[in-house]
Amino acid sequence: MKSNLYSNSTGRPVTMGTKCMITSPHYFASQAGLSLLQKGGSAADALIAANAVLGVVFGNMAGLGGDLFAQVWDPKGKKLIGLNASGRAGSQASVDFFHQKGMQSIPLRGPLSAITVPGTVDGWWQLHQKFGKLAWRDLFQPAIQFARGFPVSQKFNIAMCQYAGTLQQFGEGAANYLRNGQPYQVGTRLSLPDLVASYELVAEKGVEGFYRGELAERIIRGLQAQGGLLTTADFDSHTSEWVEPLAIDYRGFKITELPPNTVGISLLTLLNMLENADIRGMH
């Protein structure tokens, strides 16, 4: 008898569970999220804990300076809702500003690439206010622990090597992610005491600890010292937005994405275009 479970096997076992499941780009983050679920936390609690850990061990792809988008099933309202926790452009950012500097596009790296207010922390806060079960501070303990020291992964090492020049060019990044001018090697223990302090402040004071006060002022001073555009008022006025996801029916399945300013509508448009195509016949 032949099993059809692995008809398109990747060589990896299928992950199964009876009560809950979490996945992320790094096993430390998945581990943190699972530990929160096992303590009675909600899916939102687990998401926040995992995302916070990613900001430490996968810092090239996640962090306090990023944005957050989420689709969440609301058990009370019995419907899917969306959260757009992306930051708006700073009040001093404009097309004319970049044109006057001889630029035709926003730089991909450096202080002038950071023209929007980081939305992640407020996104975490909104999710926790609406769906959280555990204490806010508890959600950040795994991230704080890892920030005190963790082994560098291969992907993180590759990113450090790729952007070593950028880190050296723009100040404190080199002090945190390079040792004697060289990227930390795979498996080497990396500790980030400044990040520990930042997470502890967020854990203690919530959104107030990030968007107003000492941490916000340090971020703004650091950016402005190198020509950045964000201001104290930009941080102070930041808000997230609960939105209704867009939805289509694709071959009997309901597919949802967040509306613009995300690019989710592109996926829905492509699926609509493929609705009547003979995909199997394309092989």
N, C-alpha and C positions, 0 to 999 in steps of 0.2 A: 504494500500500500504506500502510495506517494503522498506526502504532505504538500498542500498548496500554500502553506503559510509564508514560505520564503521563496515564492515564485520569482521575485526580483531581488534576490538577496544581495546585500551590500557587504556581507561578511561580518556585520555587526548584529548582535542579538536585539530583538525587539524589546523595548522597555515597557513593562506592564505594572499596573498597580491596582489596588482594590479601593483605595480611599482618596488618594491625592497624587499629584505628579507635578514636577517643576523641571524646566529645562532652561539652560542658559549657555553662553559661549565659553564658560569656564566652570570646571567642576567645583571650585571653592565657592562660587556664587550659588550654584545649584544646591550645594551642601548647606549653605546658610539659609536659603529659602526653605528647604525641607525641614531644617531644625525649627524654624518658626512655625511651620504648619504642625509639627509634632508637639509643640507647646500650646496648641490651641489657637494659633493665629489664623487670620483670614488669608485669602489669596492675595489681597492687597498688602497685608503685612509681609508676606513672603516675597512679593514682587519688590517691595521697597528694600528689604534686607539684601536680596540678591543683586539688585541694581546698585546699591551702595558698595557692595563688595567688588562688583565689576569696576567701579570707579577707582579701586585700589589696584587690583591684580590685572586689569585689562584696560588700564588708564588711557591707552591710545584710542579707544573706541567708546569710552563712557566716562562720566565724571560729574562733579559738581558744576562744571561750566557748560553742561550740555542742555538739551531739551528732552521733553518726555511726551509721548503720545500713548494713549491707552484705550482699549475697548474692554468694558467690564459689564458682566451680567449683574443687574440690580435685582437681588432676590425679593425686595419689598415691592418695587414697581413692576417686577416680572418683565423686564425688557432690557435690551442691550443699550448701553449709553457710552459715549465717548468723552475723552478728556484731551483737550489740546492745551498742553503746558509748554508751548514754545514761546520764546521771548520775542517781544516786538523790537523793531529796530530802534536804536538810540535816537534821542531827539536831535542830535547834531549830525547824524548820518544822512547823506543825500547824494544823489547822482552827481550834482555839481561839485561836491567836495572831492570826489575821486577824480573827476575830469580835471579839476584845477591842479591836481597832483600828477597829471599826465597818465592816469590809469583808466583803462577801458572796462575793467572788471574789478570786483572785490578780491584782494589777495587771498590765497588759500591758507597761508600761514602767517603768523606774526600778529601783533596787536591790532592792526587794521582789519584783520579777518574777524575779530570779535566785535561785531557791530550790533548784535542783538543781546538782550538781557538773558542770562541763563535761566531756563524755566524749570529745570529738574527738581529743585528743592521745593518749590511751590506745588509742583505736580505731586510729589510725594505727600506733601501736607494735605492737599485736597483729597487724595485717595484715602489717606488715613482718617481724615475727618468724617468721611462718608462711609467707609467700609472697614476701618481698623478695629481690631479687638484687643490687641496687646498694647502696652504702654509705648508711646512714641520713642522714648529713649532706648528701649530694649531692641528696637529694630536696627540700631546702628552699632551694637556691640560686636557683631562679627566683623564688620568693616574696620572698626577701630583696632580690633585685635590683629587683623591681617596687615593693617598699615604699620603696625609696630615691627613687622617683619614677615616676609613671605618669599618663597622661591620663585625666581623669574621664569616664566614659561617661554617656550620657543617663539610663539607668536609675538610676545611682548619684546623679546630680545630682537627679533627681526625689525619691529617698529622703531626701537631705539637706534639700531644701526642705520635704518633708512633715514631717520630724521635727526641724527647726531649733529649735523651741521646747523640745522634750525635751532636745536636746543642751545648750542653754543652761541648762536647769534642773538637770542632773545632772553638773556638774563638767567633767572633762577631755575629754569628747566634743566640746565646743565648740572647745577649743584644737586638736584634731586635724582636725575636719571643717568648721569654719567659719573664714573669714578676714575679720577686721573685722566679725564678727557675721553674715556672709553666706555661704551655701553656695558651694562651689567651682563655677564654671561648667563647662559641657561643654567638654572639650578642655583645660582648665587642668591644669597639672602639680601633682599632689598628692604630697607626700612624708610618710612616717609613721615618723620615727626611733625612736619608742618601740616600734612594731611590729617594726622591724628588729631591735632589741635582744631582743625577746621570741622571735622566730623563731630568732635566732642562739643563744639559750640552749637552746631546744628541740632545735635541730640538733646542739648540742654535747653535751647531757646527756640527751636523750630524755625519758622520762616523769619521771625524777627532776628534770629542769629545770623541769617545769611543776607537778607536784603536791606537790613538797617543795622547800623552799628559798626563795630570794629572790623569784622570780616569784609563787609561790603566796601568799607573805606580803603582797606588794604588792596582789594582787587582793583578798585577804581584808580587808586594812586599808582599802582604798578602798571596799569594799561596807559594811563595818561602820561606817565614818565617816558613812555616809548611811542607817544603819538596817538594813543587810543582815543576813542570818542565817547565811551559810556560815561554817564554822570551819576551822582548820588540820586538825583531826581528820577532818572531812568530806573534805577533799582527800586526805589521807594514806591513807584507807581505800578510795578509789575503785577499782573493778575493772570490766572489761568481761566480757561473757558470750557464748561461742559457743553457738548455738542451732540447732535443726533447723527449716528453713522449713516453713510450712504449704503444702499443695498441693491443688489440685482439677483435675479434667479439665473443660475448657470447650470444647465443640464440636471435640474431637479435639486440643486443645492443653493442655499442662500449664502451669498458672499457679501461681506460687509467691509467697508474701509472708512476711515475718517475723511471728512470733506477737506477742501483746500483750507489752509496752506500746505497740507501734506500732498504727496503725489499719489495717494491711494486711488484717486479717480482714474489715473492712467491704467492701473491694473483692471479696474472694472470695465473701462472702455475696451481694452484688449480682449477681455473675456467675452464681452458682447460681440465683438468682431469674430471671435472663434466659435460662437454658439452653434452655428450651422455648418461649420467646417468638418470634413472627414479627417479627424486627427489621426486615427488609427491607420488610415490609408496613406498617410504621409511618410510612414516608416519605409 
